[in-house]
Amino acid sequence: MTLPSAPASTPLDLSDITQLSDFIRECEKNGIATKGQLQWWLRFRAVNGLLASGAIVERRINPKAKKAMLFVVRPRFVAWLSQCGTQAA
C-alpha cells in the first residue's frame, strides 16, 4: 500500500493511521464531525480530494471485492479539513 507523498512537515507513522470506525467515534466524541457528515465526505472522497490528498486510504482484500476497507491518515485529514475552509472563502 503506497501513500501519496506527504508534506515534509507531516512525517507518517503507523500511529497516524486509524480504522474508519475508530476515527468516526473519535470525531463524534470530540465534536469535530458527526457520523453522517463523515459518511457524506467519504461517499464523495474521489471528488472532494480526500483520496487525492492521502487522507483516506482504500484497501481491497482482493481485486474483486466490492467494498474497500477504509483507513484515515490523521495528519492528512486535518490538512484536508483545514484547506477546505480556505478554499471556500
N, C-alpha and C positions, 0 to 999 in steps of 0.2 A: 504494500500500500504506500504510494508516494503522495506526499502533500505538496501543494504549490509552495514555492519559496516564500518564507515569511520575512517581514522587515527585520533588519539586524537587531533592532531594539526588542524584539519578542522572540527569544530563543524557545524552541519547543522541547518539551519534556513529556514523558508519558503521563505525568500528573496533570498536564494541561488538557488531556483528552478524557472525556467522560461519555458514558452512555446517555442517550437522549432522555430516557425515563428519569435518570438521576438529575439531569440538568433541568428538566421541567419542574421537578419537586423543589429544587434549589431556587429557581426563579420565582415560583409561587410563594415560597417561604419568605423570601427577601423582598417581595412586592415589585419585582422587576418586570414581570410579564405573566399573564395568565396562560393556562394550558391552551386555551382557544387561540390566543394571539400567536403563541409559538407554533401551533399546528398550522395556522394560516401562513406564517412566514415560511415554514418548511414545505408546505404544499407548492409554493412558488419559488423554491430555492434556486432553480435553474435560471429564473428570470430576474430575481431581486438581488443576485450577487452573492448569496450565501455559499453556493458551491464554488464559484469562481474565486472567492476570497480565501477559501480553505477553511472557513468557519464550520462548515458541515462536511463530514466525510461519509460517503456511501460505501458500504462493503457488502457485496453479494457472496453468499456461501458457495453458490455455484452459478455459472453463467445463465442458467435457465430460470433462476429464482425470480419471481415476480416482484417481491418486496426486498428492498435493501435494508441492511442494518444501518442505522444512522448514529454517528458519533459527533460530538460537539468539541471543537477546539476552542477552549475558553478565551484565550487572548485574542484570537482572530474574530471570535463572535463579538467581543467587546469593541474591537476596532471597527467591525462592520456596523454595529449598532450606533456607535458614535459618528461614523461617517454618514449614515442615513440622515441624521439630523442636520448636518451641514449641507447636504445635497438638496434638501427640501427648502432650505432658507433662500 
